Amino acid sequence: MVRDVLLTEYPVVSPYLPSEEAAEMFKKQQYLVVREEDNYLGLLTPKDLSFNRKVLIGDSIKTKPSVGSMESVPKAVTKLLDSGFNALPCIDESCFTGVFTEERAFSWMCGKMHNEEIKVNFTNLIGEERAEEQKARFLSELSHQTRNPIQILYSGMDLLSETALTIEQQDILKMMLTSTAKMETLMSELFAEYLDEDISKILH
């Protein structure tokens, strides 16, 4: 769930801050939460200043899609990639509850791939009759269900590779490349015996 990777501590600025000062802050920050007293006004990213820069940052904020804390991380990552921003606000029941960033999301997904074993157990799943046919159908369905997460990882890596990355982000990208390659190899070995279509064609 998004709530597992949500940032609830974040840099806050006034909407009346000059855009020039915000640009300086972006040398160290990836995003800025814009508030006036206790009222959330929006999320400012470097892309906002690149394409909609005004005198004040309150006027520079571009409209962004939001995610919900109960959404799945892959679904939220898809929104993030489609938006083109590096961070999106999390809104629950019309209230701002935190920030969803590509860095935290991909770190989480990478961690899941490293720390969780993938187990495929056929015990009691198939009967003796037409066992191979049933097994092949199961693996075909498993292949179908895993396409989207793999595609998200590749899309995320493409997005990150086109941006200026910090050392930490470069390490994350390397982890993602390694983990995705391991996952693809595992799936290739698992499906090769039963699926006619080459797994690399399925995933890309």
C-alpha positions, 0 to 999 in steps of 0.5 A: 500500500502507498501508506507503507512508503508515504512521506509524512515529514516534508519541507513546507513553504509559503505560497508567497515565497519567490520562485527564485528562492524555491529554485535554490531550494530545489538544489537540495530538495526534490519537492516542496509542500506549499501551505498557508497556515494549516491549509494545504495548497499544493505540491511544487516540483522542479517541473512546475518551475520549468514549465509554469514559473511565476513570480511567486511559487503559489502561482507556479503550482501545476495541477497534479493527480493524487494518490490514496494511502490505500492504493497499491504501490504499482498503481500509484507508480503508474500514476506517477510515471504518467504524470511526469512529476517526481512526486505526487500528493496523497489525498485521503477524504479531501485531506492532504496526508503525505507525499508519494515520491518515485525514489521511495516507491522504487526503493520499496519495490526493489526491497520487495524483490530482494527480500521476498522469495517467489514461491510457486507451489503446485501441490493440490493445485492440479490433478493427475489428469492433464497435469501438464496442460493445467500447469501450462495454463497456470504459468500462462496466467502467472506470466500475464499477472506479472507483466505490469509490475515488470513494465513499471520497473522498466518504465521507472528505470527509463525515467530515472536514467534520463534525469540528473541523479544523486549518488543515492539515486544512482545506487537505487537504479543499479539495484533496480537493474540488477533485481529486474534482471534476476527476476526476468531470468527466474521467470524465463527459466520458470516459463520456458518449458511451458510457454511457446512465447519467449518471455522477453517478448512477453515482458517488454 
